[in-house]
């Protein structure tokens, strides 16, 4: 079973992602032609964001960042591929927009930022045994008689 990192660390992930994207933006704007050292830094920054996104199960972000990372890989491997600051900037804008979306969902939609964020985390992320039991019992009472009752399939859960 996968062990997910604490949701309290998501702001750190968002902040570090913004820093890596900003660094890559500056590098791509200031670089006029291919440079293996520069490409290495760009690649490592995207690779780090991708790994962190994967850690949090953010698969869409993982895929988008992977595409950007692949561009850097191709720049390194293909001597005929030209340095295109505009195209690289567009890819970084996609990554940044996605970081913006995840930050917005985390803080606004899930209420994990600002006053009362701790309470939101406690109430939204954990289902206590008693809350689970009451929801389970409620669902059993309202099950249609034709459906196979869950209580027969997993009676131990109801008694815990």
C-alpha positions as CSV (number, residue, x, y, z in Angstrom):
1,X,0.0,0.0,0.0
2,X,1.4,3.4,-1.0
3,X,2.1,5.8,1.8
4,X,1.2,9.4,0.8
5,X,3.1,12.4,2.2
6,X,1.4,14.8,4.5
7,X,-1.0,17.3,2.9
8,X,0.7,19.9,5.1
9,X,3.8,19.6,2.8
10,X,1.9,20.6,-0.4
11,X,2.6,24.3,0.1
12,X,6.3,23.4,0.2
13,X,5.9,21.5,-3.0
14,X,4.1,24.4,-4.7
15,X,6.7,26.9,-3.5
16,X,9.6,24.8,-4.7
17,X,7.9,24.2,-8.0
18,X,7.4,28.0,-8.5
19,X,11.1,28.5,-7.7
20,X,12.3,25.8,-10.2
21,X,10.0,27.2,-12.9
22,X,11.2,30.8,-12.3
23,X,14.8,29.7,-12.4
24,X,14.1,27.9,-15.7
25,X,12.3,31.0,-17.1
26,X,15.3,33.2,-16.3
27,X,17.7,30.7,-17.8
28,X,15.8,30.2,-21.1
29,X,15.3,34.0,-21.5
30,X,19.0,34.7,-21.0
31,X,20.4,31.9,-23.0
32,X,20.9,32.5,-26.8
33,X,22.1,29.1,-27.9
34,X,22.4,25.5,-26.8
35,X,24.7,25.0,-23.8
36,X,24.9,21.5,-22.2
37,X,25.5,22.9,-18.7
38,X,22.4,25.1,-19.0
39,X,20.3,22.3,-20.4
40,X,21.4,20.1,-17.5
41,X,20.1,22.6,-14.9
42,X,16.8,23.0,-16.8
43,X,16.5,19.2,-16.9
44,X,17.2,18.7,-13.2
45,X,14.7,21.3,-12.2
46,X,11.9,19.7,-14.2
47,X,13.0,16.3,-13.1
48,X,12.7,17.4,-9.5
49,X,9.2,18.9,-10.0
50,X,8.1,15.7,-11.8
51,X,9.4,13.5,-9.0
52,X,7.6,15.6,-6.3
53,X,4.4,15.7,-8.3
54,X,4.5,11.9,-8.6
55,X,5.0,11.7,-4.8
56,X,1.7,13.5,-4.3
57,X,0.0,11.4,-7.0
58,X,-0.5,14.4,-9.3
59,X,-0.4,12.4,-12.5
60,X,-1.5,15.1,-14.9
61,X,1.2,17.4,-13.6
62,X,3.7,14.5,-13.8
63,X,2.9,14.0,-17.5
64,X,3.0,17.7,-18.4
65,X,6.4,18.2,-16.6
66,X,7.6,15.0,-18.3
67,X,7.0,16.5,-21.7
68,X,9.0,19.6,-20.8
69,X,11.7,17.4,-19.4
70,X,11.7,15.4,-22.7
71,X,12.3,18.6,-24.7
72,X,15.4,19.2,-22.6
73,X,16.5,15.6,-23.1
74,X,16.1,16.0,-26.9
75,X,18.1,19.3,-26.8
76,X,20.9,17.4,-25.2
77,X,20.8,14.3,-27.4
78,X,19.9,15.8,-30.8
79,X,22.7,18.1,-32.2
80,X,20.4,19.4,-34.9
81,X,17.7,20.6,-32.6
82,X,17.9,24.4,-32.2
83,X,17.5,26.4,-29.1
84,X,14.0,28.0,-29.2
85,X,13.5,30.3,-26.2
86,X,10.0,31.1,-27.1
87,X,8.9,27.4,-27.3
88,X,10.7,26.6,-24.1
89,X,9.0,29.5,-22.4
90,X,5.6,28.3,-23.6
91,X,6.3,24.9,-22.1
92,X,7.3,26.5,-18.8
93,X,4.1,28.6,-18.9
94,X,2.1,25.3,-19.1
95,X,3.9,23.9,-16.1
96,X,3.5,27.2,-14.1
97,X,-0.3,27.3,-15.0
98,X,-0.6,23.8,-13.7
99,X,1.2,24.7,-10.4
100,X,-1.2,27.6,-10.1
101,X,-4.2,25.3,-10.5
102,X,-2.9,22.8,-7.9
103,X,-2.1,25.7,-5.5
104,X,-5.6,27.1,-6.0
105,X,-7.3,23.8,-5.4
106,X,-5.2,23.2,-2.3
107,X,-5.8,26.6,-0.8
108,X,-9.3,27.6,-2.0
109,X,-11.2,24.5,-2.9
110,X,-9.8,22.3,-0.1
111,X,-9.5,25.2,2.3
112,X,-5.9,24.4,3.4
113,X,-4.6,27.9,3.6
114,X,-5.4,30.9,5.8
115,X,-7.4,31.0,9.0
116,X,-8.9,27.8,10.1
117,X,-6.8,25.7,7.6
118,X,-5.8,23.3,10.4
119,X,-9.4,22.6,11.2
120,X,-10.1,22.0,7.5
121,X,-7.2,19.6,7.3
122,X,-8.4,17.7,10.4
123,X,-12.0,17.4,9.4
124,X,-11.6,16.7,5.7
125,X,-8.7,14.3,5.6
126,X,-9.5,11.9,8.4
127,X,-12.6,9.8,8.9
128,X,-12.6,8.6,12.4
129,X,-13.7,5.1,13.3
130,X,-17.0,6.4,14.8
131,X,-17.8,8.6,11.8
132,X,-17.0,5.7,9.4
133,X,-19.2,3.3,11.5
134,X,-22.2,5.8,11.5
135,X,-21.9,6.3,7.7
136,X,-21.6,2.6,7.2
137,X,-24.7,1.8,9.3
138,X,-26.7,4.6,7.6
139,X,-25.9,3.2,4.2
140,X,-26.9,-0.3,5.3
141,X,-30.3,1.0,6.5
142,X,-31.0,2.7,3.1
143,X,-29.9,0.0,0.8
144,X,-32.5,-1.3,-1.5
145,X,-33.7,-4.8,-0.5
146,X,-32.7,-6.2,-3.9
147,X,-29.0,-5.2,-3.6
148,X,-26.7,-7.7,-1.9
149,X,-26.3,-6.3,1.6
150,X,-22.8,-5.1,2.4
151,X,-23.3,-6.3,6.0
152,X,-23.4,-9.9,4.8
153,X,-20.2,-9.4,2.8
154,X,-18.2,-7.6,5.5
155,X,-19.9,-8.0,8.9
156,X,-16.6,-7.6,10.8
157,X,-16.3,-4.0,9.7
158,X,-19.7,-3.1,11.2
159,X,-18.7,-4.4,14.6
160,X,-15.3,-2.7,15.0
